Amino acid sequence: MDRIGGWWRPWHYGNPLEEYWAVREAVSIGDVSTLGKMIVSGPDALTLLERLYPTKVSTIGVGKARYVLLLDDRGYVLDDGLIGKERDNRYTLTFTSGGASHAEMWVRDWADSWGLDVRILNQTMSLGAINVTGPLAKELLARAGLINPPKHMQFSDTYVGGVPCRVYRLSFTGELSYELHHPAEHSVALWRYLLDLGADLGIKPHGLQVLLQLRLEKGHIIVGQDTDFDSTPRRVDMEWAVKLDKEDFVGRQAILRTNKIPLDKQLVGLEMDGPAPFEGSVIYHDATYAGYVTSSFRSPVLGKTVMLGWLRLFNDELPTEVTVDGRTARRVAIPFYDKESARARA
């Protein structure tokens, strides 16, 4: 166990490599109960979320979810998560485990400042969440009674193993994945039931160490690890998550202002041969400081080291080759693994 984001969480279950391959080749379950979970409802629910988030919330359909950034008023990335639409005037939000408490205060403060008629319910403690992931995830859940699972980036309310669940179809690992959000009092029973049900499929639980490695292969960021206090959507190369043609939202004016300034650094993907350097290792370009590594891991499935890191621009361009730990690293497009996301969307 390790202390992560204010919680005691399983770092691994004894053999991280076996956990890794269970996700990539069979099926695995992970405890993601620490994710922030919130319901926002009421006559002004849509108005609140449109003003808070840089995406167009009005275009999210019932039963569908969308990945979103949460920005502060300086246009910097505060958190990330999902918005799901239950019905008109009722939405579910998720936040990172470490950022959930601050995000709740952020949402409540803006709702109060704008005088909006909304109801805000924090469900982080009351709902457990188990991620069922891997190529055999659908088969395992079919055994548990989930015959018609939701499609990618959709969700539905049903029963799994007799437990009422909201099933989200999404992927942080890069493989076929379903998150089962359920009343926390059923978590232990559901966890053990899934392990027993998938014994002949090679099921294993995976801890946070493997989860962080899997998401790195897909290029998914961890807010607070891969981001800094001045990380704008443009600097983390996620401008696609910001819709500047919508009405005003928190951080919009700051983004419009900073977008006029030449880009000075960006979060990029890097790959190299040999063992992974330490996270925090300095990146050099022509013997000049060029940035630092935020996440690194030697990928078993790719046979090379993959990294995320902050890289400075030189002469208005990002270098294609740099030096890390005295070795050459190449800048590459992310994701590193399954570039077309065919496995996650299977």
Solvent accessible surface area in square Angstrom, and as a share of the most:
residue,aa,sasa,rsa
1,M,148,0.66
2,D,60,0.31
3,R,135,0.49
4,I,55,0.28
5,G,42,0.40
6,G,57,0.54
7,W,73,0.26
8,W,157,0.55
9,R,23,0.08
10,P,23,0.14
11,W,82,0.29
12,H,80,0.36
13,Y,94,0.36
14,G,57,0.55
15,N,65,0.33
16,P,35,0.22
17,L,103,0.51
18,E,82,0.37
19,E,4,0.02
20,Y,3,0.01
21,W,76,0.27
22,A,7,0.05
23,V,0,0.00
24,R,5,0.02
25,E,115,0.52
26,A,16,0.12
27,V,0,0.00
28,S,0,0.00
29,I,0,0.00
30,G,2,0.02
31,D,57,0.29
32,V,13,0.08
33,S,28,0.18
34,T,12,0.07
35,L,42,0.21
36,G,1,0.01
37,K,8,0.03
38,M,5,0.02
39,I,13,0.06
40,V,0,0.00
41,S,19,0.12
42,G,14,0.14
43,P,89,0.56
44,D,38,0.20
45,A,0,0.00
46,L,60,0.30
47,T,51,0.30
48,L,0,0.00
49,L,0,0.00
50,E,36,0.16
51,R,89,0.33
52,L,0,0.00
53,Y,3,0.01
54,P,0,0.00
55,T,6,0.04
56,K,66,0.28
57,V,0,0.00
58,S,68,0.44
59,T,84,0.49
60,I,5,0.03
61,G,28,0.27
62,V,93,0.53
63,G,17,0.17
64,K,95,0.40
65,A,11,0.09
66,R,73,0.26
67,Y,65,0.25
68,V,3,0.02
69,L,0,0.00
70,L,2,0.01
71,L,0,0.00
72,D,12,0.06
73,D,88,0.46
74,R,132,0.48
75,G,1,0.01
76,Y,45,0.17
77,V,12,0.07
78,L,46,0.23
79,D,2,0.01
80,D,18,0.09
81,G,13,0.12
82,L,21,0.10
83,I,0,0.00
84,G,1,0.01
85,K,26,0.11
86,E,28,0.13
87,R,136,0.50
88,D,102,0.53
89,N,70,0.36
90,R,61,0.22
91,Y,3,0.01
92,T,12,0.07
93,L,1,0.01
94,T,15,0.09
95,F,7,0.03
96,T,36,0.21
97,S,17,0.11
98,G,56,0.54
99,G,17,0.17
100,A,11,0.08
101,S,80,0.52
102,H,90,0.40
103,A,1,0.01
104,E,34,0.15
105,M,124,0.55
106,W,41,0.14
107,V,0,0.00
108,R,99,0.36
109,D,85,0.44
110,W,53,0.19
111,A,7,0.05
112,D,116,0.60
113,S,75,0.48
114,W,72,0.25
115,G,65,0.63
116,L,32,0.16
117,D,62,0.32
118,V,22,0.13
119,R,140,0.51
120,I,28,0.14
121,L,99,0.49
122,N,58,0.30
123,Q,37,0.16
124,T,14,0.08
125,M,155,0.69
126,S,64,0.41
127,L,37,0.18
128,G,2,0.02
129,A,0,0.00
130,I,3,0.02
131,N,5,0.03
132,V,0,0.00
133,T,0,0.00
134,G,0,0.00
135,P,54,0.34
136,L,55,0.27
137,A,0,0.00
138,K,107,0.45
139,E,78,0.35
140,L,0,0.00
141,L,2,0.01
142,A,43,0.33
143,R,97,0.35
144,A,8,0.06
145,G,44,0.43
146,L,7,0.03
147,I,123,0.62
148,N,131,0.67
149,P,29,0.18
150,P,15,0.10
151,K,148,0.63
152,H,49,0.22
153,M,48,0.21
154,Q,53,0.24
155,F,16,0.07
156,S,40,0.26
157,D,98,0.51
158,T,42,0.25
159,Y,135,0.51
160,V,0,0.00
161,G,30,0.29
162,G,63,0.61
163,V,14,0.08
164,P,53,0.33
165,C,5,0.03
166,R,45,0.16
167,V,0,0.00
168,Y,8,0.03
169,R,7,0.03
170,L,18,0.09
171,S,20,0.13
172,F,64,0.27
173,T,0,0.00
174,G,0,0.00
175,E,2,0.01
176,L,13,0.07
177,S,0,0.00
178,Y,4,0.02
179,E,16,0.07
180,L,0,0.00
181,H,9,0.04
182,H,1,0.00
183,P,37,0.23
184,A,40,0.31
185,E,139,0.62
186,H,67,0.30
187,S,26,0.17
188,V,90,0.52
189,A,66,0.51
190,L,1,0.01
191,W,45,0.16
192,R,156,0.57
193,Y,79,0.30
194,L,0,0.00
195,L,46,0.23
196,D,112,0.58
197,L,44,0.22
198,G,0,0.00
199,A,73,0.57
200,D,113,0.58
201,L,24,0.12
202,G,38,0.37
203,I,19,0.10
204,K,75,0.32
205,P,27,0.17
206,H,4,0.02
207,G,3,0.03
208,L,12,0.06
209,Q,44,0.19
210,V,0,0.00
211,L,17,0.08
212,L,41,0.20
213,Q,34,0.15
214,L,0,0.00
215,R,3,0.01
216,L,3,0.01
217,E,0,0.00
218,K,14,0.06
219,G,10,0.10
220,H,61,0.27
221,I,16,0.08
222,I,45,0.23
223,V,31,0.18
224,G,67,0.64
225,Q,61,0.27
226,D,0,0.00
227,T,12,0.07
228,D,62,0.32
229,F,176,0.73
230,D,45,0.24
231,S,0,0.00
232,T,9,0.06
233,P,3,0.02
234,R,47,0.17
235,R,46,0.17
236,V,6,0.04
237,D,86,0.44
238,M,19,0.08
239,E,88,0.39
240,W,152,0.53
241,A,7,0.06
242,V,17,0.10
243,K,81,0.34
244,L,55,0.28
245,D,112,0.58
246,K,21,0.09
247,E,154,0.69
248,D,85,0.44
249,F,6,0.03
250,V,10,0.06
251,G,7,0.07
252,R,49,0.18
253,Q,104,0.46
254,A,5,0.04
255,I,10,0.05
256,L,61,0.30
257,R,145,0.53
258,T,31,0.18
259,N,48,0.25
260,K,172,0.73
261,I,102,0.52
262,P,104,0.65
263,L,39,0.19
264,D,69,0.36
265,K,46,0.19
266,Q,26,0.11
267,L,9,0.05
268,V,11,0.07
269,G,2,0.02
270,L,0,0.00
271,E,24,0.11
272,M,0,0.00
273,D,98,0.51
274,G,27,0.26
275,P,95,0.59
276,A,38,0.29
277,P,7,0.04
278,F,179,0.75
279,E,95,0.43
280,G,47,0.45
281,S,25,0.16
282,V,57,0.33
283,I,0,0.00
284,Y,93,0.35
285,H,42,0.19
286,D,120,0.62
287,A,99,0.77
288,T,67,0.39
289,Y,89,0.34
290,A,0,0.00
291,G,4,0.04
292,Y,70,0.27
293,V,1,0.00
294,T,8,0.05
295,S,0,0.00
296,S,18,0.12
297,F,24,0.10
298,R,107,0.39
299,S,1,0.00
300,P,49,0.31
301,V,56,0.32
302,L,54,0.27
303,G,45,0.43
304,K,56,0.24
305,T,0,0.00
306,V,0,0.00
307,M,0,0.00
308,L,0,0.00
309,G,0,0.00
310,W,8,0.03
311,L,0,0.00
312,R,117,0.43
313,L,38,0.19
314,F,55,0.23
315,N,150,0.77
316,D,117,0.61
317,E,122,0.55
318,L,32,0.16
319,P,11,0.07
320,T,92,0.54
321,E,97,0.44
322,V,6,0.03
323,T,52,0.30
324,V,0,0.00
325,D,92,0.48
326,G,71,0.68
327,R,66,0.24
328,T,71,0.41
329,A,0,0.00
330,R,74,0.27
331,R,83,0.30
332,V,41,0.24
333,A,76,0.59
334,I,69,0.35
335,P,28,0.18
336,F,14,0.06
337,Y,17,0.06
338,D,32,0.17
339,K,116,0.49
340,E,146,0.66
341,S,27,0.17
342,A,65,0.50
343,R,94,0.34
344,A,7,0.06
345,R,148,0.54
346,A,89,0.69
